[in-house]
Amino acid sequence: MKDLKLKVCGMKHSENILAVAALIPDYLGFIFYEGSPRNFSGEIPEIDTAIKKTGVFVDAEIEFILDKVKKYNFNAIQLHGKESAEYCKELRSALGQNNSAEIIKVFSVKESFDFEELIPYEGVVNFFLFDTKGKNKGGNGIAFNWELLKDYPSSTPFFLSGGIGLDEVLKIEKLYAYLEKKNKSKLLFGIDVNSKFEIEAGLKDANALKNFKDNLGLDIQV
Ligand SMILES: O=C(O)c1ccccc1NCC(=O)[C@H](O)[C@H](O)COP(=O)(O)O
Protein backbone atom coordinates (compact mmCIF):
# COMPACT_ATOMS: atom_id res chain seq x y z
CA MET A 1 0.00 0.00 0.00
CA LYS A 2 1.40 3.36 -1.03
CA ASP A 3 1.19 6.47 1.10
CA LEU A 4 -0.43 8.78 -1.41
CA LYS A 5 -2.33 11.65 0.16
CA LEU A 6 -5.75 12.59 -1.12
CA LYS A 7 -6.91 16.17 -1.47
CA VAL A 8 -10.55 16.84 -2.37
CA CYS A 9 -10.95 20.37 -3.63
CA GLY A 10 -13.85 22.73 -4.16
CA MET A 11 -16.12 21.95 -1.21
CA LYS A 12 -19.12 24.19 -0.74
CA HIS A 13 -22.12 22.81 1.14
CA SER A 14 -22.16 21.85 4.84
CA GLU A 15 -23.86 18.45 4.53
CA ASN A 16 -21.67 17.49 1.61
CA ILE A 17 -18.55 18.64 3.50
CA LEU A 18 -19.55 16.32 6.36
CA ALA A 19 -20.23 13.40 3.99
CA VAL A 20 -16.83 13.78 2.31
CA ALA A 21 -15.04 14.45 5.60
CA ALA A 22 -16.39 11.11 6.88
CA LEU A 23 -14.03 9.46 4.37
CA ILE A 24 -11.09 11.21 6.09
CA PRO A 25 -9.34 12.58 3.01
CA ASP A 26 -5.97 14.09 3.95
CA TYR A 27 -6.88 17.57 2.65
CA LEU A 28 -10.18 19.34 1.95
CA GLY A 29 -10.03 22.44 -0.23
CA PHE A 30 -12.18 25.57 -0.04
CA ILE A 31 -11.91 28.01 -2.92
CA PHE A 32 -11.91 31.77 -2.38
CA TYR A 33 -12.15 33.07 -5.91
CA GLU A 34 -15.27 34.86 -7.09
CA GLY A 35 -14.80 33.70 -10.66
CA SER A 36 -15.33 30.07 -9.62
CA PRO A 37 -18.69 28.30 -9.31
CA ARG A 38 -17.07 26.66 -6.26
CA ASN A 39 -16.38 29.97 -4.53
CA PHE A 40 -16.80 29.34 -0.81
CA SER A 41 -18.54 31.50 1.77
CA GLY A 42 -20.24 30.61 4.99
CA GLU A 43 -19.10 28.25 7.69
CA ILE A 44 -17.10 25.02 7.66
CA PRO A 45 -18.72 22.47 9.97
CA GLU A 46 -16.53 20.72 12.53
CA ILE A 47 -14.55 17.95 10.84
CA ASP A 48 -11.93 15.43 11.96
CA THR A 49 -8.71 17.24 12.88
CA ALA A 50 -6.71 14.73 10.83
CA ILE A 51 -8.06 16.48 7.71
CA LYS A 52 -6.02 19.49 6.65
CA LYS A 53 -8.41 22.30 5.83
CA THR A 54 -6.99 24.10 2.83
CA GLY A 55 -7.82 27.61 1.62
CA VAL A 56 -7.37 28.06 -2.13
CA PHE A 57 -6.58 31.58 -3.39
CA VAL A 58 -5.85 33.20 -6.75
CA ASP A 59 -3.54 36.23 -6.65
CA ALA A 60 -5.26 37.43 -3.48
CA GLU A 61 -4.10 40.21 -1.16
CA ILE A 62 -2.09 38.73 1.72
CA GLU A 63 -4.44 40.45 4.20
CA PHE A 64 -7.38 38.61 2.60
CA ILE A 65 -5.62 35.25 3.07
CA LEU A 66 -4.68 36.05 6.67
CA ASP A 67 -8.28 36.94 7.39
CA LYS A 68 -9.53 33.59 6.02
CA VAL A 69 -6.78 31.61 7.77
CA LYS A 70 -7.85 33.18 11.04
CA LYS A 71 -11.57 32.71 10.42
CA TYR A 72 -11.38 29.08 9.23
CA ASN A 73 -8.23 27.91 10.96
CA PHE A 74 -6.68 26.65 7.73
CA ASN A 75 -3.86 24.09 7.93
CA ALA A 76 -2.78 24.68 4.35
CA ILE A 77 -2.88 27.52 1.82
CA GLN A 78 -2.98 26.78 -1.89
CA LEU A 79 -1.83 29.59 -4.18
CA HIS A 80 -3.47 29.05 -7.55
CA GLY A 81 -2.51 32.19 -9.43
CA LYS A 82 0.71 33.82 -10.57
CA GLU A 83 2.06 34.37 -7.05
CA SER A 84 5.83 35.00 -7.07
CA ALA A 85 8.32 33.35 -4.73
CA GLU A 86 8.71 36.76 -3.09
CA TYR A 87 4.95 36.83 -2.42
CA CYS A 88 5.16 33.32 -0.90
CA LYS A 89 7.97 34.50 1.42
CA GLU A 90 5.92 37.53 2.44
CA LEU A 91 2.94 35.30 3.14
CA ARG A 92 5.04 32.94 5.26
CA SER A 93 6.40 35.80 7.29
CA ALA A 94 2.96 37.44 7.61
CA LEU A 95 1.55 34.16 8.97
CA GLY A 96 4.07 34.41 11.80
CA GLN A 97 6.22 31.85 13.57
CA ASN A 98 3.35 30.29 15.47
CA ASN A 99 1.45 29.38 12.34
CA SER A 100 2.62 26.19 10.65
CA ALA A 101 0.17 26.29 7.72
CA GLU A 102 1.60 24.50 4.70
CA ILE A 103 1.96 26.52 1.51
CA ILE A 104 1.11 24.74 -1.74
CA LYS A 105 2.14 26.59 -4.90
CA VAL A 106 0.31 25.66 -8.07
CA PHE A 107 1.78 25.57 -11.56
CA SER A 108 -0.46 25.22 -14.61
CA VAL A 109 0.88 22.83 -17.20
CA LYS A 110 -0.11 21.62 -20.64
CA GLU A 111 2.16 19.97 -23.18
CA SER A 112 5.43 21.35 -21.84
CA PHE A 113 6.72 22.91 -18.65
CA ASP A 114 9.97 24.66 -17.80
CA PHE A 115 10.95 23.13 -14.43
CA GLU A 116 13.43 26.01 -13.93
CA GLU A 117 10.33 28.03 -12.93
CA LEU A 118 10.30 26.07 -9.67
CA ILE A 119 13.80 27.11 -8.56
CA PRO A 120 12.89 30.41 -6.80
CA TYR A 121 10.20 28.58 -4.79
CA GLU A 122 12.46 25.79 -3.51
CA GLY A 123 12.67 25.88 0.28
CA VAL A 124 10.01 28.60 0.34
CA VAL A 125 6.85 26.53 -0.11
CA ASN A 126 6.04 23.07 1.27
CA PHE A 127 4.56 21.52 -1.85
CA PHE A 128 4.06 22.14 -5.52
CA LEU A 129 0.80 21.22 -7.22
CA PHE A 130 0.70 20.60 -10.95
CA ASP A 131 -2.66 21.36 -12.52
CA THR A 132 -3.81 21.63 -16.13
CA LYS A 133 -3.74 24.98 -17.87
CA GLY A 134 -7.22 25.63 -19.27
CA LYS A 135 -9.80 28.32 -19.80
CA ASN A 136 -10.59 28.45 -16.06
CA LYS A 137 -8.12 29.17 -13.26
CA GLY A 138 -8.78 25.68 -11.91
CA GLY A 139 -11.32 22.88 -12.10
CA ASN A 140 -10.92 22.43 -15.85
CA GLY A 141 -11.48 18.67 -15.64
CA ILE A 142 -8.73 17.82 -18.11
CA ALA A 143 -5.36 16.18 -17.60
CA PHE A 144 -2.01 17.58 -18.74
CA ASN A 145 0.87 15.57 -20.13
CA TRP A 146 2.03 13.56 -17.07
CA GLU A 147 5.03 12.24 -19.02
CA LEU A 148 6.70 15.54 -18.10
CA LEU A 149 6.81 14.46 -14.46
CA LYS A 150 9.00 11.48 -15.26
CA ASP A 151 11.88 13.95 -15.41
CA TYR A 152 10.85 15.84 -12.27
CA PRO A 153 14.09 17.48 -11.17
CA SER A 154 13.06 19.01 -7.83
CA SER A 155 13.25 17.64 -4.29
CA THR A 156 10.02 19.38 -3.26
CA PRO A 157 7.13 16.89 -3.08
CA PHE A 158 4.16 17.60 -5.32
CA PHE A 159 0.44 16.99 -5.71
CA LEU A 160 -0.77 15.73 -9.05
CA SER A 161 -3.96 17.40 -10.25
CA GLY A 162 -6.13 18.13 -13.26
CA GLY A 163 -8.95 15.97 -14.58
CA ILE A 164 -8.34 13.07 -12.21
CA GLY A 165 -11.21 10.62 -11.81
CA LEU A 166 -11.72 6.92 -11.19
CA ASP A 167 -10.36 6.11 -14.65
CA GLU A 168 -6.98 7.58 -13.77
CA VAL A 169 -6.14 5.17 -10.90
CA LEU A 170 -4.09 2.89 -13.13
CA LYS A 171 -2.29 5.80 -14.77
CA ILE A 172 -1.36 7.14 -11.33
CA GLU A 173 -0.11 3.69 -10.43
CA LYS A 174 2.09 3.66 -13.53
CA LEU A 175 3.59 7.07 -12.78
CA TYR A 176 4.24 5.99 -9.20
CA ALA A 177 5.91 2.78 -10.36
CA TYR A 178 8.11 4.73 -12.79
CA LEU A 179 9.19 7.19 -10.08
CA GLU A 180 9.74 4.32 -7.65
CA LYS A 181 12.27 2.77 -10.01
CA LYS A 182 14.14 6.07 -9.88
CA ASN A 183 13.81 6.21 -6.07
CA LYS A 184 11.62 9.27 -6.47
CA SER A 185 8.17 7.96 -5.56
CA LYS A 186 8.12 9.93 -2.27
CA LEU A 187 8.03 13.08 -4.39
CA LEU A 188 4.57 12.16 -5.67
CA PHE A 189 3.05 13.26 -2.39
CA GLY A 190 -0.64 13.42 -3.16
CA ILE A 191 -3.49 13.41 -5.64
CA ASP A 192 -5.86 16.35 -5.93
CA VAL A 193 -9.36 15.74 -7.26
CA ASN A 194 -12.27 17.97 -8.02
CA SER A 195 -14.72 18.20 -10.94
CA LYS A 196 -14.57 14.54 -11.97
CA PHE A 197 -16.26 13.71 -8.64
CA GLU A 198 -19.03 16.27 -8.86
CA ILE A 199 -22.79 16.00 -9.19
CA GLU A 200 -22.73 19.74 -9.82
CA ALA A 201 -20.01 22.37 -9.25
CA GLY A 202 -19.11 22.28 -5.56
CA LEU A 203 -21.23 19.22 -4.75
CA LYS A 204 -19.15 16.04 -4.47
CA ASP A 205 -20.22 12.44 -4.98
CA ALA A 206 -19.07 10.88 -1.69
CA ASN A 207 -19.61 7.31 -2.94
CA ALA A 208 -17.40 7.84 -5.99
CA LEU A 209 -14.77 9.46 -3.77
CA LYS A 210 -14.88 6.47 -1.42
CA ASN A 211 -14.32 4.16 -4.36
CA PHE A 212 -11.37 6.28 -5.55
CA LYS A 213 -9.84 6.49 -2.06
CA ASP A 214 -10.17 2.73 -1.56
CA ASN A 215 -8.33 2.12 -4.83
CA LEU A 216 -5.69 4.82 -4.55
CA GLY A 217 -2.34 3.40 -3.61
CA LEU A 218 -3.38 -0.24 -3.84
CA ASP A 219 -0.54 -2.32 -5.16
CA ILE A 220 -2.00 -3.00 -8.60
CA GLN A 221 0.36 -4.82 -10.95
CA VAL A 222 1.20 -2.43 -13.80
O1 LIG B 1 -12.01 24.44 -9.08
C1 LIG B 1 -12.11 25.65 -9.26
O2 LIG B 1 -13.17 26.17 -9.62
C2 LIG B 1 -10.93 26.54 -9.04
C3 LIG B 1 -11.03 27.88 -9.37
C4 LIG B 1 -9.99 28.74 -9.15
C5 LIG B 1 -8.82 28.27 -8.60
C6 LIG B 1 -8.69 26.94 -8.26
C7 LIG B 1 -9.72 26.06 -8.49
N1 LIG B 1 -9.59 24.70 -8.20
C8 LIG B 1 -8.45 24.25 -7.49
C9 LIG B 1 -8.08 22.84 -7.50
O3 LIG B 1 -7.17 22.48 -6.74
C10 LIG B 1 -8.67 21.82 -8.42
O4 LIG B 1 -8.78 20.64 -7.70
C11 LIG B 1 -7.76 21.62 -9.64
O5 LIG B 1 -7.84 22.75 -10.44
C12 LIG B 1 -8.17 20.37 -10.48
O6 LIG B 1 -9.49 20.43 -10.88
P1 LIG B 1 -10.09 19.30 -11.84
O7 LIG B 1 -9.40 19.39 -13.14
O8 LIG B 1 -11.54 19.63 -11.91
O9 LIG B 1 -9.88 17.98 -11.17
The ligand as an SDF file (V2000), in Angstrom:
LIG
                    3D

 23 23  0  0  0  0  0  0  0  0999 V2000
  -12.0130   24.4440   -9.0830 O   0  0  0  0  0  0  0  0  0  0  0  0
  -12.1150   25.6530   -9.2610 C   0  0  0  0  0  0  0  0  0  0  0  0
  -13.1730   26.1750   -9.6210 O   0  0  0  0  0  0  0  0  0  0  0  0
  -10.9290   26.5450   -9.0410 C   0  0  0  0  0  0  0  0  0  0  0  0
  -11.0330   27.8760   -9.3730 C   0  0  0  0  0  0  0  0  0  0  0  0
   -9.9900   28.7380   -9.1550 C   0  0  0  0  0  0  0  0  0  0  0  0
   -8.8200   28.2690   -8.6050 C   0  0  0  0  0  0  0  0  0  0  0  0
   -8.6860   26.9370   -8.2640 C   0  0  0  0  0  0  0  0  0  0  0  0
   -9.7180   26.0620   -8.4900 C   0  0  0  0  0  0  0  0  0  0  0  0
   -9.5870   24.7020   -8.1950 N   0  0  0  0  0  0  0  0  0  0  0  0
   -8.4520   24.2460   -7.4920 C   0  0  0  0  0  0  0  0  0  0  0  0
   -8.0800   22.8370   -7.4970 C   0  0  0  0  0  0  0  0  0  0  0  0
   -7.1740   22.4750   -6.7400 O   0  0  0  0  0  0  0  0  0  0  0  0
   -8.6740   21.8190   -8.4240 C   0  0  0  0  0  0  0  0  0  0  0  0
   -8.7830   20.6450   -7.6970 O   0  0  0  0  0  0  0  0  0  0  0  0
   -7.7620   21.6190   -9.6380 C   0  0  0  0  0  0  0  0  0  0  0  0
   -7.8400   22.7480  -10.4440 O   0  0  0  0  0  0  0  0  0  0  0  0
   -8.1670   20.3690  -10.4820 C   0  0  0  0  0  0  0  0  0  0  0  0
   -9.4850   20.4290  -10.8780 O   0  0  0  0  0  0  0  0  0  0  0  0
  -10.0930   19.3020  -11.8440 P   0  0  0  0  0  0  0  0  0  0  0  0
   -9.4040   19.3880  -13.1440 O   0  0  0  0  0  0  0  0  0  0  0  0
  -11.5350   19.6340  -11.9120 O   0  0  0  0  0  0  0  0  0  0  0  0
   -9.8810   17.9830  -11.1720 O   0  0  0  0  0  0  0  0  0  0  0  0
  1  2  2  0
  2  3  1  0
  2  4  1  0
  4  5  1  0
  4  9  2  0
  5  6  2  0
  6  7  1  0
  7  8  2  0
  8  9  1  0
  9 10  1  0
 10 11  1  0
 11 12  1  0
 12 13  2  0
 12 14  1  0
 14 15  1  0
 14 16  1  0
 16 17  1  0
 16 18  1  0
 18 19  1  0
 19 20  1  0
 20 21  2  0
 20 22  1  0
 20 23  1  0
M  END
$$$$
